[in-house]
Amino acid sequence: MMDTGYTLLPFQFGCFQDDEYLIVNESGEFLFLPRKEVVQIIEGTLSRTSRFFDDLRSKQFIVTGDLAGTLDMMATRYRTRKRFFSQLYHPAHDGAYTSLQPRLQILPSLKRE
């Protein structure tokens, strides 16, 4: 295996259509990639010159430097994203979802970036 100088971080993936894969990491970041690149990422052979390398690094799928610092940043992103869900449920109000005032409407999308 060639030394590409990156560490793989946890993510999930699945075939989206034909040869295109959706990868999603623990903090909810996602990318659509060709199968070839997904295999290279997993095998640790993705070249730094790949057109996806910088996106993978900026969205914390791979890390090239300070692993501890990157994990801290991921933990912060994870907590921030998940805090929204904890604010929806208030057991003091008989289990009613009381924080759903129309402050922000979030619509999930699978549209490519």
Secondary structure by P-SEA (a helix, b strand, c coil): cccccccccccccccccccbbbbbcccbbbbbbcaaaaaaaaaccccccccaaaaaaaacccccccaaaaaaaaaaaaaaaaaaaaaacccccccccccccccbbbbbbcccc
